[in-house]
């Protein structure tokens, strides 16, 4: 456990350092904008740490995951003087954020008392592990991984907007990138809706009593997009931010630049997160092992 945590913390320091070291230096405008974003990031991360520590609800970052990229990208758009590419990127991120926030909200993630709301079940599982059961260990985990690392990652995935600052006008390539990104927002919407429908119908069937149909007895959704890959929502999320990076490629003409660090770290985080989620599902659902054997994790037919 601690090796995994340490590895993640090292990657968020080493990968950005190497990326900045071997790419072109930031322009004055890019540097000024990045400093503004860093200030917002630190304030949000510390707020999440304080609120989660006081409320004992450790899903504060989860509440902001779909929200923070919106102000980040609009700050960049504002600093650019509302360049067309910056505005396009900000609009797409806003569409992504509003949709994801709605999905999180209907699952009970938000509340008028903002410090409450449904907590991700995985935090309780992690807290019960011997490596993190001591209060001081969990406090450090909350500070460095939940608050600083994850909030930092949210900032990093939006950095292609900073890299694209003052890099020319919108092109046909930008239009293609925007269309692809919208396509994966739609796919993610469908995946979330299929999962929502399944669990809603399962609860209704349990409440009605009698014998549960086989598809509900197994306990998890494995049809529709979930029959093609085990995590169509994760696949779409990763695709969205990888595609978002290509705005910076279109803007700079360089296939590899420092703003790729967010996409790389997001892949690593989702790989580890899916491993942890599946270990829980395998313990709860006897048929999940067979589902893993016959269904790819992220990439169809692989």
Steps between C-alpha positions, in 0.01 A plus 500: 500500500765752607715409199208583270434830679869592487521410130203725419645790697837459326339496155319828559838660581738321262285492185417873506869580565616294202221634280587862573873427472486372143236728348510865406495742795172664591426838351442793732121474456499124553708540816268768641193290426653188653579687822134608525386140452746375762361746756145379431618138520671542837197678645265224377728219620538646848125564520435134415747388767351719773136422416559125467698489825227682692200325342661152470360488147796441269319552170557876495738470204245281323253789523746735333635258237245607240488864610859627525599450133228749404647805680852386406427509127297821518786671686723401208240626251477830686878545505514425127260781424241234408691349211277272296689181585501583872127570499432176311704301754325671792154433354580131449633466855189677631276253315701211640490644853129574509412151378731326746381723786140406422586130511684545830211704641229244428703239688483718811845654470390857570303646787387844616734437790796483261723303738255209503375280216570142397858389559679275251484148649867442417620750762340296778669185366836678492457638852447146630833376364774451763740724306265797538299420813707724729357850518825679410558274200152567364549873556819495292328290232213748492735798473749371245300257286130583525536877523831612346560219249149467362433873491839542333403246238181693426715804427749304291240356261393855410855622423469447122296820512798686649737346243268613220500865609583746218569224248298614202144471379260206497551247221310208349704270723358676807150435366577128459643486853190674638270254319691200638491641851125560479457145374664356810293728724194339340643149550576574864146633544356177357725286722400688815132480404520124441660450840242730662211312337638163607537588867166681508324195351689266734387697806142498371512123444637440850233725651226315308610169653493158340773338293746741348572464129844358426638832375426658838619204708852537363505852651677699230422630152663307215284590202498788253827691505589310817499181296764644266741624768487475878539875550345691209472810719871489583586430136301806391648718773853406400420553133352844570814630668740333258308662215501830690880482500495495119374857498853592614643285221285685248600835648875439524564253217691283748377145569661495844499794739495552876120515525480123433585435866136520612383234255787267597430532872126458445560167326717385793239611754211332320698179457565485874146611585346233278725235656379600846132517396518161333661341803197614701251384233671159474451453873132601486385331180592135421440547126729802471809285442342350189397849384864610528615204290262562211485883498796736441571768759522818291561422132240297304612169350845523659 
